[in-house]
């Protein structure tokens, strides 16, 4: 294998731009992608924000400011869930009662007609 000298390498050109050209190209590409599909860009931004929010620890100030709001939301959510559960149970009982009455009503009428004949 031949030994290479430092002069064998062309140091005047590189396989990438000086940084500014590459950054401009990246910026232009990102801008084009956002223009072509803004909803996807919005979704990606929201997802990135959610990941960063989950990964980064909450500061003392964030906890201090958001704790009262979280407590209110928790209480309101618990009440809403309980009301929804009660409404669902009531509606299920109504529907089940209708089906039971329908079942016994139709079987007694068909049974009554067969015994009358």
C-alpha positions in Angstrom: 0.0 0.0 0.0 1.4 3.4 -0.9 2.0 5.8 1.9 0.0 9.0 1.6 1.4 12.4 2.1 -0.4 15.4 3.6 -0.4 17.0 0.1 -2.5 14.1 -1.2 -5.6 15.4 0.6 -7.5 18.3 -0.8 -8.2 20.5 2.1 -9.8 23.3 0.1 -13.1 21.4 -0.5 -15.2 19.5 2.0 -18.2 17.2 1.6 -20.4 19.8 3.4 -21.0 23.5 3.3 -19.4 25.9 5.7 -22.3 25.8 8.0 -24.3 28.8 6.9 -25.2 27.3 3.5 -26.1 24.0 5.1 -28.2 25.9 7.7 -30.0 27.9 5.0 -30.7 24.7 3.1 -32.1 23.0 6.2 -34.2 26.1 7.1 -35.6 26.2 3.6 -36.4 22.5 3.6 -38.2 22.8 7.0 -40.1 25.8 5.8 -41.2 24.0 2.6 -42.4 21.0 4.7 -44.4 23.2 7.0 -46.0 25.0 4.1 -46.9 21.7 2.4 -48.4 20.1 5.5 -49.1 22.5 8.4 -51.2 20.0 10.4 -48.4 17.5 10.5 -46.0 20.2 11.6 -48.4 21.3 14.3 -48.8 17.7 15.5 -45.0 17.1 15.5 -44.6 20.3 17.5 -47.2 19.2 20.1 -45.7 15.8 20.3 -42.2 17.3 20.8 -43.6 19.6 23.5 -45.3 16.7 25.3 -42.1 14.6 25.2 -40.0 17.5 26.5 -42.6 18.3 29.2 -42.6 14.7 30.3 -38.9 14.4 30.4 -37.9 17.6 32.0 -38.6 17.9 35.7 -41.1 20.5 36.9 -39.6 23.4 38.6 -40.6 24.6 42.1 -42.3 27.6 40.6 -44.3 25.5 38.1 -45.5 23.3 41.0 -46.4 26.3 43.0 -48.4 27.9 40.2 -50.1 24.8 38.8 -50.9 22.8 42.0 -54.2 24.8 42.8 -55.3 24.3 39.2 -54.5 20.6 39.3 -56.5 20.2 42.5 -59.5 22.0 41.0 -59.3 19.8 37.8 -59.0 16.7 39.9 -62.0 17.5 42.0 -64.1 18.5 38.9 -63.0 15.4 37.0 -63.9 13.1 39.9 -67.3 14.6 40.2 -67.9 14.4 36.5 -66.9 10.7 36.4 -69.2 10.0 39.3 -72.1 11.7 37.6 -71.4 9.9 34.4 -71.2 6.6 36.2 -74.6 7.2 37.9 -76.2 8.3 34.6 -74.8 5.2 32.8 -76.1 2.9 35.6 -79.5 4.5 35.5 -79.7 4.2 31.7 -78.6 0.6 31.8 -81.2 -0.2 34.4 -83.9 1.4 32.2 -82.8 -0.5 29.1 -82.4 -3.8 31.0 -85.9 -3.3 32.5 -87.4 -2.6 29.1 -85.8 -5.8 27.7 -87.0 -7.9 30.7 -90.5 -6.5 30.3 -90.3 -7.1 26.6 -89.1 -10.7 27.1 -91.7 -11.6 29.6 -94.4 -9.7 27.8 -93.9 -11.5 24.5 -93.4 -14.9 26.1 -96.6 -14.6 28.1 -98.6 -13.5 25.1 -97.3 -16.3 23.0 -97.8 -18.7 25.8 -101.3 -17.4 26.3 -102.2 -17.9 22.7 -100.9 -21.5 22.6 -102.8 -22.4 25.7 -106.0 -20.8 24.3 -106.0 -23.0 21.2 
